[in-house]
Amino acid sequence: MFARTAAISSLSRVAERYRLEPHGRAGEGGVTRREVMVALGIAAIVLVAVYRLQIQSLTLERIARFHTRAPLLAEQIIADIELQAPDFPDTDSGDFGEDYPGYTWTLETRDVANLTDNSGRSLLKQIDLKVYLNDDEDLFRLRTYRLANSGS
């Protein structure tokens, strides 16, 4: 019992020692201006950190969305050109319409000189397609090879 009383007595002395007393006056409750300023400073630091995390999260989401859409859009362009033209154009460019605002593309093709038939015509085309978002803000490149049209 004595140990318990001693422990309580020691705790109350510690509590008395660290009790908040505004402007050195005993018995009044409250918080000093300095404590309020420190608390506001800590809160500001935490809020800035949370704001930075949110901005970074939004940026990463935009980048992930682009790198998910761009390969699909590039393959769509290659498929459209394969269906429409008997041979690939040397250069071409365009956009993806209202469905994908800000997305544009450019296409360049060239013959692969090392692979020719007996008459010297190239058998293989190298196709370089670039998909852009907001004028070079983001760029996706696709290089693929297709058999050249036998009639060209």
FIBA-370827 format. One record per residue (C-alpha): x, y, z; residue in one letter; residue number from 1. Coordinates in steps of 0.1 Angstrom, whole numbers, plus 5000, padded with zeros to 4 digits. Layout:
BEGIN
     X     Y     Z  aa    i
     X     Y     Z   a  NUM
...
***
This chain:
BEGIN
     X     Y     Z  aa    i
  5000  5000  5000   m    1
  5029  5023  5009   f    2
  5045  5017  4974   a    3
  5012  5026  4957   r    4
  5009  5059  4977   t    5
  5045  5068  4969   a    6
  5039  5062  4932   a    7
  5008  5083  4931   i    8
  5026  5110  4951   s    9
  5055  5110  4926   s   10
  5031  5111  4897   l   11
  5013  5141  4911   s   12
  5047  5159  4917   r   13
  5056  5153  4880   v   14
  5022  5165  4869   a   15
  5025  5197  4890   e   16
  5060  5203  4876   r   17
  5049  5200  4839   y   18
  5014  5216  4843   r   19
  5008  5243  4817   l   20
  5006  5277  4834   e   21
  5000  5306  4811   p   22
  5024  5335  4817   h   23
  5036  5319  4849   g   24
  5003  5323  4868   r   25
  4994  5293  4888   a   26
  4959  5279  4887   g   27
  4948  5294  4853   e   28
  4942  5270  4824   g   29
  4949  5278  4788   g   30
  4975  5277  4761   v   31
  5002  5303  4754   t   32
  5007  5320  4720   r   33
  5040  5302  4715   r   34
  5023  5268  4719   e   35
  4996  5278  4694   v   36
  5022  5290  4669   m   37
  5042  5257  4673   v   38
  5010  5237  4668   a   39
  5001  5257  4637   l   40
  5036  5253  4623   g   41
  5034  5215  4628   i   42
  5000  5215  4611   a   43
  5013  5235  4582   a   44
  5042  5212  4577   i   45
  5019  5181  4577   v   46
  4994  5198  4553   l   47
  5022  5207  4528   v   48
  5034  5171  4529   a   49
  4999  5158  4522   v   50
  4995  5183  4494   y   51
  5027  5172  4478   r   52
  5017  5135  4480   l   53
  4983  5144  4464   q   54
  5000  5162  4435   i   55
  5025  5134  4430   q   56
  4996  5109  4430   s   57
  4977  5129  4403   l   58
  5009  5131  4381   t   59
  5015  5094  4384   l   60
  4979  5087  4375   e   61
  4981  5109  4343   r   62
  5014  5092  4333   i   63
  4999  5057  4339   a   64
  4968  5066  4319   r   65
  4990  5078  4289   f   66
  5012  5047  4290   h   67
  4981  5025  4290   t   68
  4962  5043  4262   r   69
  4991  5051  4239   a   70
  5001  5015  4229   p   71
  4964  5007  4221   l   72
  4961  5039  4200   l   73
  4993  5031  4182   a   74
  4981  4996  4173   e   75
  4948  5011  4161   q   76
  4967  5035  4137   i   77
  4988  5006  4124   i   78
  4957  4984  4118   a   79
  4938  5013  4101   d   80
  4966  5020  4077   i   81
  4971  4983  4069   e   82
  4934  4981  4061   l   83
  4931  5013  4041   q   84
  4963  5015  4020   a   85
  4978  4988  3998   p   86
  5012  5001  4010   d   87
  5023  5022  4039   f   88
  5027  5059  4033   p   89
  5062  5073  4037   d   90
  5050  5098  4063   t   91
  5016  5106  4078   d   92
  5002  5123  4109   s   93
  4970  5131  4126   g   94
  4950  5131  4159   d   95
  4925  5107  4175   f   96
  4895  5130  4174   g   97
  4872  5141  4202   e   98
  4875  5108  4219   d   99
  4911  5114  4229   y  100
  4917  5152  4231   p  101
  4954  5162  4231   g  102
  4966  5129  4216   y  103
  4984  5132  4182   t  104
  5005  5108  4161   w  105
  5032  5108  4134   t  106
  5042  5079  4112   l  107
  5073  5073  4092   e  108
  5081  5043  4071   t  109
  5112  5032  4052   r  110
  5123  5001  4033   d  111
  5146  4977  4050   v  112
  5174  4976  4024   a  113
  5190  4943  4035   n  114
  5159  4923  4026   l  115
  5151  4925  3989   t  116
  5137  4901  3963   d  117
  5154  4892  3930   n  118
  5142  4924  3913   s  119
  5156  4946  3941   g  120
  5123  4955  3957   r  121
  5123  4956  3995   s  122
  5104  4929  4012   l  123
  5101  4945  4046   l  124
  5090  4979  4059   k  125
  5102  4995  4091   q  126
  5074  5016  4106   i  127
  5081  5042  4133   d  128
  5050  5055  4150   l  129
  5050  5082  4177   k  130
  5020  5090  4199   v  131
  5021  5124  4217   y  132
  5000  5139  4244   l  133
  4997  5177  4246   n  134
  5024  5185  4221   d  135
  5054  5165  4234   d  136
  5044  5165  4270   e  137
  5044  5127  4268   d  138
  5057  5105  4240   l  139
  5052  5068  4232   f  140
  5073  5053  4204   r  141
  5064  5021  4185   l  142
  5087  5005  4159   r  143
  5074  4976  4141   t  144
  5081  4957  4108   y  145
  5056  4946  4082   r  146
  5059  4927  4049   l  147
  5059  4950  4020   a  148
  5031  4948  3995   n  149
  5041  4923  3967   s  150
  5026  4946  3941   g  151
  5047  4976  3948   s  152
***
